[in-house]
Amino acid sequence: MPWPQGYHWRMLNYILHGTPTDKPPLLVAHGLYGSARNWGVICKRLADERQVVAVDLRNHGQSPWSDSHSYPEMAEDLAEVIAAHGGHIDVIGHSMGGKTAMMLALNHPEMVHRLIVADIAPVPYSHSQIQFIDAMRAVNFDQVERRGDVEQQLAKAGVEPALQSFFTQSLDIPNKGWRLNLDTLARHMPDIMSFPETEAQWQGSVLFLSGGNSDYVRREDRDVILARFPNARFAKIPGAGHWLHAEKPRAFEANARAFLNA
């Protein structure tokens, strides 16, 4: 039991954009080391047509910390938020959030209207993101007064500027730390890089939207994708890598809007 005696799990933290309309609301699930705040610009723009619910996944942002971090559990976390917003919703998930969104659709098919999976496939990956946890753990908060101080330390650890900016959005400077449960994320890195074995299928409408310069969704992954998601469609954003929503926000928004309104 990961929780102290008397502790009760609370719902994921989320940020609401816009108000309910005649279109289904949209839930947005960020990737590893991210948060709802990372998606603010795109969420605000998409909220002109529908209400958008951007969540902090467990062990990220302002959401509860847990000793566990599995995709079935994270899918249940999303299901709880969706139940509180009418029970039927469009979903965008990027990377780890994309795997969580796929798990949600497979385990709760009635909850998902349309699904956009951003630059990830339901397959195991051989690489790890542990080097970034090492870099964040190495930050000396005794030498930190502002965000730039952390960016300097991350730069010395070899973290590229775009990722320095991304990671420091999860800083908790007053408390001298990170709004990321680095210990749990490190311990569960193999789970994060994998995807649960399942025979489930989701028959709904799903777009696998990838960066043109990314190798996260390969042509040889399509058989695996279509076995789980037989109505999948595929599109690429030219010139974008894995962080396609941050690198090409207007193109991402245009693709998402066209698919959700089709």
Contacts in CASP RR format, 6 or more apart in sequence:
PFRMAT RR
TARGET T0000
AUTHOR 0000-0000-0000
METHOD contacts of the structure
MODEL  1
MPWPQGYHWRMLNYILHGTPTDKPPLLVAHGLYGSARNWGVICKRLADER
QVVAVDLRNHGQSPWSDSHSYPEMAEDLAEVIAAHGGHIDVIGHSMGGKT
AMMLALNHPEMVHRLIVADIAPVPYSHSQIQFIDAMRAVNFDQVERRGDV
EQQLAKAGVEPALQSFFTQSLDIPNKGWRLNLDTLARHMPDIMSFPETEA
QWQGSVLFLSGGNSDYVRREDRDVILARFPNARFAKIPGAGHWLHAEKPR
AFEANARAFLNA
2 66 0 8 1.000
2 67 0 8 1.000
2 68 0 8 1.000
3 9 0 8 1.000
3 66 0 8 1.000
9 64 0 8 1.000
9 66 0 8 1.000
10 64 0 8 1.000
11 77 0 8 1.000
11 80 0 8 1.000
11 81 0 8 1.000
11 84 0 8 1.000
12 55 0 8 1.000
12 56 0 8 1.000
12 57 0 8 1.000
12 58 0 8 1.000
12 63 0 8 1.000
12 64 0 8 1.000
12 77 0 8 1.000
12 78 0 8 1.000
12 80 0 8 1.000
12 81 0 8 1.000
13 36 0 8 1.000
13 55 0 8 1.000
13 56 0 8 1.000
13 61 0 8 1.000
13 62 0 8 1.000
13 63 0 8 1.000
14 36 0 8 1.000
14 53 0 8 1.000
14 54 0 8 1.000
14 55 0 8 1.000
14 56 0 8 1.000
14 81 0 8 1.000
15 36 0 8 1.000
15 37 0 8 1.000
15 40 0 8 1.000
15 43 0 8 1.000
15 53 0 8 1.000
15 54 0 8 1.000
16 51 0 8 1.000
16 52 0 8 1.000
16 53 0 8 1.000
17 40 0 8 1.000
17 43 0 8 1.000
17 44 0 8 1.000
17 46 0 8 1.000
17 47 0 8 1.000
17 51 0 8 1.000
17 52 0 8 1.000
17 53 0 8 1.000
17 54 0 8 1.000
18 47 0 8 1.000
18 51 0 8 1.000
18 52 0 8 1.000
19 51 0 8 1.000
20 50 0 8 1.000
20 51 0 8 1.000
21 49 0 8 1.000
21 50 0 8 1.000
21 51 0 8 1.000
23 49 0 8 1.000
23 50 0 8 1.000
23 260 0 8 1.000
23 261 0 8 1.000
24 50 0 8 1.000
24 88 0 8 1.000
24 89 0 8 1.000
24 90 0 8 1.000
24 113 0 8 1.000
24 114 0 8 1.000
25 50 0 8 1.000
25 51 0 8 1.000
25 52 0 8 1.000
25 53 0 8 1.000
25 85 0 8 1.000
25 86 0 8 1.000
25 89 0 8 1.000
25 90 0 8 1.000
26 46 0 8 1.000
26 50 0 8 1.000
26 51 0 8 1.000
26 52 0 8 1.000
26 53 0 8 1.000
26 89 0 8 1.000
26 90 0 8 1.000
26 91 0 8 1.000
26 92 0 8 1.000
26 260 0 8 1.000
27 52 0 8 1.000
27 53 0 8 1.000
27 54 0 8 1.000
27 55 0 8 1.000
27 78 0 8 1.000
27 81 0 8 1.000
27 82 0 8 1.000
27 85 0 8 1.000
27 89 0 8 1.000
27 90 0 8 1.000
27 91 0 8 1.000
27 92 0 8 1.000
28 36 0 8 1.000
28 39 0 8 1.000
28 42 0 8 1.000
28 43 0 8 1.000
28 52 0 8 1.000
28 53 0 8 1.000
28 54 0 8 1.000
28 55 0 8 1.000
28 91 0 8 1.000
28 92 0 8 1.000
28 93 0 8 1.000
29 55 0 8 1.000
29 57 0 8 1.000
29 78 0 8 1.000
29 91 0 8 1.000
29 92 0 8 1.000
29 93 0 8 1.000
29 94 0 8 1.000
29 97 0 8 1.000
29 98 0 8 1.000
29 100 0 8 1.000
29 101 0 8 1.000
30 36 0 8 1.000
30 38 0 8 1.000
30 39 0 8 1.000
30 54 0 8 1.000
30 55 0 8 1.000
30 56 0 8 1.000
30 57 0 8 1.000
30 60 0 8 1.000
30 93 0 8 1.000
30 94 0 8 1.000
30 96 0 8 1.000
30 97 0 8 1.000
31 57 0 8 1.000
31 93 0 8 1.000
31 94 0 8 1.000
31 95 0 8 1.000
31 96 0 8 1.000
31 97 0 8 1.000
31 98 0 8 1.000
32 95 0 8 1.000
32 96 0 8 1.000
32 129 0 8 1.000
32 185 0 8 1.000
32 192 0 8 1.000
33 60 0 8 1.000
33 129 0 8 1.000
33 132 0 8 1.000
33 166 0 8 1.000
33 167 0 8 1.000
33 170 0 8 1.000
33 180 0 8 1.000
33 185 0 8 1.000
34 60 0 8 1.000
34 61 0 8 1.000
34 166 0 8 1.000
34 169 0 8 1.000
34 170 0 8 1.000
34 180 0 8 1.000
35 56 0 8 1.000
35 60 0 8 1.000
35 61 0 8 1.000
35 62 0 8 1.000
35 169 0 8 1.000
35 170 0 8 1.000
35 179 0 8 1.000
36 43 0 8 1.000
36 54 0 8 1.000
36 55 0 8 1.000
36 56 0 8 1.000
36 61 0 8 1.000
37 54 0 8 1.000
37 61 0 8 1.000
37 169 0 8 1.000
38 166 0 8 1.000
38 169 0 8 1.000
38 246 0 8 1.000
39 54 0 8 1.000
39 245 0 8 1.000
40 54 0 8 1.000
41 249 0 8 1.000
42 245 0 8 1.000
42 249 0 8 1.000
42 252 0 8 1.000
42 253 0 8 1.000
42 256 0 8 1.000
43 52 0 8 1.000
43 54 0 8 1.000
44 52 0 8 1.000
45 253 0 8 1.000
46 52 0 8 1.000
46 253 0 8 1.000
46 256 0 8 1.000
46 257 0 8 1.000
46 260 0 8 1.000
49 257 0 8 1.000
49 261 0 8 1.000
50 90 0 8 1.000
50 260 0 8 1.000
51 85 0 8 1.000
53 81 0 8 1.000
53 85 0 8 1.000
53 89 0 8 1.000
55 63 0 8 1.000
55 77 0 8 1.000
55 78 0 8 1.000
55 81 0 8 1.000
56 62 0 8 1.000
56 63 0 8 1.000
57 63 0 8 1.000
57 74 0 8 1.000
57 77 0 8 1.000
57 96 0 8 1.000
57 97 0 8 1.000
57 100 0 8 1.000
58 64 0 8 1.000
58 65 0 8 1.000
58 66 0 8 1.000
58 69 0 8 1.000
58 73 0 8 1.000
58 74 0 8 1.000
58 77 0 8 1.000
59 65 0 8 1.000
59 66 0 8 1.000
59 69 0 8 1.000
59 180 0 8 1.000
59 181 0 8 1.000
59 184 0 8 1.000
59 185 0 8 1.000
60 170 0 8 1.000
60 179 0 8 1.000
60 180 0 8 1.000
60 181 0 8 1.000
61 170 0 8 1.000
61 179 0 8 1.000
61 180 0 8 1.000
62 179 0 8 1.000
63 77 0 8 1.000
65 181 0 8 1.000
65 184 0 8 1.000
66 73 0 8 1.000
66 181 0 8 1.000
66 184 0 8 1.000
67 184 0 8 1.000
68 184 0 8 1.000
68 188 0 8 1.000
69 181 0 8 1.000
69 184 0 8 1.000
69 185 0 8 1.000
69 187 0 8 1.000
69 188 0 8 1.000
69 191 0 8 1.000
69 192 0 8 1.000
70 188 0 8 1.000
70 191 0 8 1.000
70 196 0 8 1.000
71 99 0 8 1.000
71 100 0 8 1.000
71 103 0 8 1.000
71 191 0 8 1.000
71 195 0 8 1.000
71 196 0 8 1.000
72 103 0 8 1.000
72 107 0 8 1.000
72 196 0 8 1.000
74 97 0 8 1.000
74 100 0 8 1.000
74 103 0 8 1.000
75 100 0 8 1.000
75 103 0 8 1.000
75 104 0 8 1.000
75 107 0 8 1.000
75 108 0 8 1.000
76 107 0 8 1.000
78 91 0 8 1.000
78 100 0 8 1.000
78 101 0 8 1.000
78 104 0 8 1.000
79 104 0 8 1.000
79 107 0 8 1.000
79 108 0 8 1.000
79 111 0 8 1.000
82 88 0 8 1.000
82 89 0 8 1.000
82 104 0 8 1.000
82 108 0 8 1.000
82 111 0 8 1.000
83 111 0 8 1.000
87 111 0 8 1.000
88 110 0 8 1.000
88 111 0 8 1.000
88 112 0 8 1.000
88 113 0 8 1.000
89 111 0 8 1.000
89 112 0 8 1.000
89 113 0 8 1.000
90 112 0 8 1.000
90 113 0 8 1.000
90 114 0 8 1.000
90 115 0 8 1.000
90 116 0 8 1.000
90 260 0 8 1.000
91 101 0 8 1.000
91 104 0 8 1.000
91 105 0 8 1.000
91 112 0 8 1.000
91 114 0 8 1.000
91 115 0 8 1.000
91 116 0 8 1.000
92 101 0 8 1.000
92 115 0 8 1.000
92 116 0 8 1.000
92 118 0 8 1.000
92 256 0 8 1.000
93 100 0 8 1.000
93 101 0 8 1.000
93 116 0 8 1.000
93 117 0 8 1.000
93 118 0 8 1.000
94 118 0 8 1.000
94 119 0 8 1.000
94 120 0 8 1.000
94 245 0 8 1.000
95 118 0 8 1.000
95 119 0 8 1.000
95 120 0 8 1.000
95 216 0 8 1.000
95 242 0 8 1.000
96 120 0 8 1.000
96 192 0 8 1.000
97 120 0 8 1.000
98 117 0 8 1.000
98 118 0 8 1.000
98 120 0 8 1.000
99 120 0 8 1.000
99 122 0 8 1.000
99 195 0 8 1.000
101 112 0 8 1.000
101 115 0 8 1.000
101 117 0 8 1.000
102 115 0 8 1.000
102 117 0 8 1.000
102 122 0 8 1.000
102 195 0 8 1.000
102 202 0 8 1.000
102 228 0 8 1.000
102 229 0 8 1.000
103 196 0 8 1.000
104 111 0 8 1.000
104 112 0 8 1.000
105 111 0 8 1.000
105 112 0 8 1.000
105 115 0 8 1.000
105 202 0 8 1.000
105 204 0 8 1.000
105 206 0 8 1.000
105 229 0 8 1.000
106 198 0 8 1.000
106 200 0 8 1.000
106 201 0 8 1.000
106 202 0 8 1.000
106 228 0 8 1.000
107 200 0 8 1.000
109 202 0 8 1.000
109 203 0 8 1.000
109 204 0 8 1.000
112 202 0 8 1.000
112 204 0 8 1.000
114 204 0 8 1.000
114 205 0 8 1.000
114 206 0 8 1.000
114 207 0 8 1.000
114 259 0 8 1.000
114 260 0 8 1.000
115 202 0 8 1.000
115 204 0 8 1.000
115 205 0 8 1.000
115 206 0 8 1.000
115 207 0 8 1.000
115 229 0 8 1.000
116 206 0 8 1.000
116 207 0 8 1.000
116 209 0 8 1.000
116 256 0 8 1.000
116 259 0 8 1.000
116 260 0 8 1.000
117 206 0 8 1.000
117 207 0 8 1.000
117 208 0 8 1.000
117 209 0 8 1.000
118 209 0 8 1.000
118 210 0 8 1.000
118 244 0 8 1.000
118 245 0 8 1.000
118 252 0 8 1.000
119 209 0 8 1.000
119 210 0 8 1.000
119 211 0 8 1.000
119 214 0 8 1.000
119 216 0 8 1.000
119 217 0 8 1.000
119 241 0 8 1.000
119 242 0 8 1.000
119 244 0 8 1.000
120 216 0 8 1.000
120 217 0 8 1.000
121 208 0 8 1.000
121 216 0 8 1.000
121 217 0 8 1.000
121 218 0 8 1.000
121 221 0 8 1.000
121 224 0 8 1.000
121 225 0 8 1.000
122 195 0 8 1.000
122 224 0 8 1.000
122 225 0 8 1.000
122 228 0 8 1.000
122 229 0 8 1.000
123 195 0 8 1.000
123 221 0 8 1.000
123 224 0 8 1.000
124 193 0 8 1.000
124 194 0 8 1.000
124 195 0 8 1.000
125 193 0 8 1.000
125 194 0 8 1.000
125 216 0 8 1.000
126 193 0 8 1.000
127 193 0 8 1.000
128 189 0 8 1.000
128 193 0 8 1.000
129 189 0 8 1.000
129 192 0 8 1.000
129 193 0 8 1.000
130 186 0 8 1.000
130 189 0 8 1.000
132 159 0 8 1.000
132 163 0 8 1.000
132 167 0 8 1.000
133 182 0 8 1.000
133 185 0 8 1.000
133 186 0 8 1.000
133 189 0 8 1.000
134 157 0 8 1.000
135 154 0 8 1.000
135 157 0 8 1.000
135 158 0 8 1.000
135 159 0 8 1.000
135 167 0 8 1.000
136 154 0 8 1.000
136 167 0 8 1.000
136 178 0 8 1.000
136 180 0 8 1.000
136 182 0 8 1.000
137 182 0 8 1.000
138 153 0 8 1.000
138 157 0 8 1.000
139 150 0 8 1.000
139 153 0 8 1.000
139 154 0 8 1.000
139 177 0 8 1.000
140 153 0 8 1.000
141 176 0 8 1.000
141 177 0 8 1.000
142 176 0 8 1.000
143 149 0 8 1.000
143 153 0 8 1.000
144 150 0 8 1.000
144 153 0 8 1.000
144 173 0 8 1.000
144 176 0 8 1.000
145 173 0 8 1.000
146 173 0 8 1.000
147 168 0 8 1.000
147 171 0 8 1.000
147 173 0 8 1.000
148 168 0 8 1.000
150 164 0 8 1.000
150 167 0 8 1.000
150 168 0 8 1.000
150 171 0 8 1.000
151 161 0 8 1.000
151 164 0 8 1.000
151 165 0 8 1.000
151 168 0 8 1.000
154 163 0 8 1.000
154 164 0 8 1.000
154 167 0 8 1.000
154 168 0 8 1.000
155 161 0 8 1.000
155 164 0 8 1.000
159 167 0 8 1.000
162 243 0 8 1.000
162 246 0 8 1.000
166 243 0 8 1.000
166 246 0 8 1.000
170 178 0 8 1.000
170 179 0 8 1.000
170 180 0 8 1.000
171 177 0 8 1.000
171 178 0 8 1.000
171 179 0 8 1.000
172 178 0 8 1.000
172 179 0 8 1.000
185 192 0 8 1.000
198 228 0 8 1.000
200 228 0 8 1.000
201 227 0 8 1.000
201 228 0 8 1.000
201 229 0 8 1.000
201 230 0 8 1.000
202 228 0 8 1.000
202 229 0 8 1.000
203 230 0 8 1.000
203 231 0 8 1.000
204 229 0 8 1.000
204 231 0 8 1.000
205 231 0 8 1.000
205 233 0 8 1.000
205 259 0 8 1.000
205 262 0 8 1.000
206 229 0 8 1.000
206 231 0 8 1.000
206 232 0 8 1.000
206 233 0 8 1.000
207 232 0 8 1.000
207 233 0 8 1.000
207 234 0 8 1.000
207 235 0 8 1.000
207 255 0 8 1.000
207 259 0 8 1.000
208 217 0 8 1.000
208 225 0 8 1.000
208 232 0 8 1.000
208 233 0 8 1.000
208 234 0 8 1.000
208 235 0 8 1.000
209 235 0 8 1.000
209 236 0 8 1.000
209 237 0 8 1.000
209 244 0 8 1.000
209 252 0 8 1.000
209 255 0 8 1.000
209 256 0 8 1.000
209 259 0 8 1.000
210 216 0 8 1.000
210 217 0 8 1.000
210 234 0 8 1.000
210 235 0 8 1.000
210 236 0 8 1.000
210 237 0 8 1.000
210 244 0 8 1.000
211 236 0 8 1.000
211 237 0 8 1.000
211 239 0 8 1.000
211 240 0 8 1.000
211 241 0 8 1.000
211 242 0 8 1.000
211 244 0 8 1.000
212 236 0 8 1.000
212 237 0 8 1.000
212 238 0 8 1.000
212 239 0 8 1.000
212 240 0 8 1.000
212 241 0 8 1.000
212 244 0 8 1.000
213 239 0 8 1.000
213 240 0 8 1.000
213 241 0 8 1.000
214 240 0 8 1.000
214 241 0 8 1.000
214 242 0 8 1.000
214 244 0 8 1.000
216 242 0 8 1.000
217 225 0 8 1.000
217 234 0 8 1.000
222 232 0 8 1.000
222 234 0 8 1.000
225 232 0 8 1.000
226 232 0 8 1.000
233 259 0 8 1.000
235 255 0 8 1.000
237 244 0 8 1.000
237 248 0 8 1.000
237 251 0 8 1.000
237 252 0 8 1.000
237 255 0 8 1.000
239 247 0 8 1.000
239 248 0 8 1.000
240 247 0 8 1.000
240 248 0 8 1.000
240 251 0 8 1.000
240 252 0 8 1.000
241 247 0 8 1.000
244 251 0 8 1.000
244 252 0 8 1.000
245 252 0 8 1.000
END
